[in-house]
Amino acid sequence: MHVRPLHDRILIRRLEEKEVVKGGIIIPDTAKEKPQEAEVIAVGPGKFDDNGKRMPIDVKKGDRILIGKYSGSDIKIDDQEYVIVREDEILGVLEK
């Protein structure tokens, strides 16, 4: 299924952090924090400014970004978990 976000919304997939177990303690999934690093899957066309011109979005498909722990709306498509966020909820773009 293909999802096309509207306006300034962005479809992302959280990237799972590598599990590091110290001292043999295993933390259950329900107690883990949500990862803040994500990959951009799809980008909306951008919102309109006061003059009616469309403002482009600064991220593109494939970018790795940082988001807040509780940002966006969680959705599930074809047994895959995604998050839809607004552009202003993105904290930064990770560059190599």
C-alpha positions in Angstrom: 0.0 0.0 0.0 1.3 3.5 -0.9 0.6 6.4 1.5 1.0 10.0 0.3 1.0 12.5 3.3 -0.8 15.7 2.9 0.5 19.3 3.3 3.5 19.5 5.7 3.1 16.0 7.0 5.9 13.3 6.7 5.6 9.5 7.0 8.5 8.1 8.9 9.7 4.7 10.3 11.4 4.7 13.7 14.8 3.0 13.5 15.3 0.5 16.3 18.3 1.1 18.6 20.7 -1.7 19.1 20.0 -3.4 22.4 22.9 -3.2 24.8 22.5 -5.4 27.8 24.6 -4.5 30.8 25.1 -6.9 33.6 22.8 -9.5 32.0 19.6 -7.4 32.6 17.1 -7.7 29.8 14.7 -4.8 29.4 11.3 -5.8 28.1 9.9 -4.0 25.0 7.2 -2.3 27.0 9.8 -0.6 29.3 12.0 0.7 26.5 11.9 4.3 25.3 10.8 5.0 21.8 13.8 5.6 19.4 14.3 9.2 18.4 16.1 8.3 15.1 13.9 7.7 12.1 13.9 7.3 8.3 11.7 9.4 6.0 9.4 7.1 3.9 7.2 9.7 2.2 6.9 13.5 2.2 3.8 15.7 1.6 4.0 18.6 -0.9 4.3 21.3 1.8 1.9 23.8 3.2 0.8 27.2 1.7 2.1 30.5 3.0 0.0 33.7 3.4 0.4 34.5 -0.3 -0.8 31.1 -1.5 2.6 29.9 -2.5 3.5 26.3 -1.6 6.5 26.2 0.8 8.7 23.1 0.1 9.7 20.7 2.9 13.3 20.6 3.9 13.5 16.7 4.2 13.2 14.2 1.4 12.6 10.4 1.2 15.5 8.4 2.6 16.8 11.1 5.0 17.6 10.1 8.6 16.1 12.5 11.1 15.7 13.0 14.8 12.3 13.5 16.3 11.0 13.9 19.9 10.1 10.7 21.8 6.4 11.4 21.8 6.1 13.2 18.4 3.6 12.4 15.7 0.8 9.9 15.4 1.5 6.2 15.3 -0.1 4.2 12.5 0.1 0.6 11.3 0.1 -0.2 7.6 0.5 -3.8 6.3 1.8 -5.0 9.7 4.5 -2.3 9.6 4.6 0.5 12.2 5.0 4.1 11.0 4.6 7.6 12.5 3.2 10.7 10.7 4.7 13.9 11.9 4.5 17.6 10.9 7.6 19.2 9.6 8.0 21.4 12.7 8.2 18.2 14.9 11.5 17.2 13.3 14.4 18.2 15.4 17.2 17.7 12.8 18.6 15.8 9.9 21.4 13.4 10.4 24.2 13.8 7.9 27.2 11.6 7.3 
